[in-house]
Amino acid sequence: MSLVELGRYSRNEAHIIVGALEAAGIPAVAFDGGASLADGSQFLIPVRVMVDDEDLAEAGALIGPA
């Protein structure tokens, strides 16, 4: 078991996707969600949504292309 990247999204979209995946029973985490909050560039840095490698196909089918 290891984490793999499902896709890169805007900060808000990434957190919505994590919620949708978790509601479907797929554990997910948003990486880099707090990056650069201090300097105001948080919307310029994509947030990586990560899932377990065993859940990647199911998560991709649920979310669709990035």
Rosetta blueprint (number, residue, H / E / L):
1 M L
2 S L
3 L E
4 V E
5 E E
6 L E
7 G E
8 R E
9 Y E
10 S L
11 R H
12 N H
13 E H
14 A H
15 H H
16 I H
17 I H
18 V H
19 G H
20 A H
21 L H
22 E H
23 A H
24 A L
25 G L
26 I L
27 P L
28 A E
29 V E
30 A E
31 F E
32 D L
33 G L
34 G L
35 A L
36 S L
37 L L
38 A L
39 D L
40 G L
41 S L
42 Q L
43 F L
44 L L
45 I L
46 P L
47 V E
48 R E
49 V E
50 M E
51 V E
52 D E
53 D H
54 E H
55 D H
56 L H
57 A H
58 E H
59 A H
60 G H
61 A H
62 L H
63 I H
64 G L
65 P L
66 A L
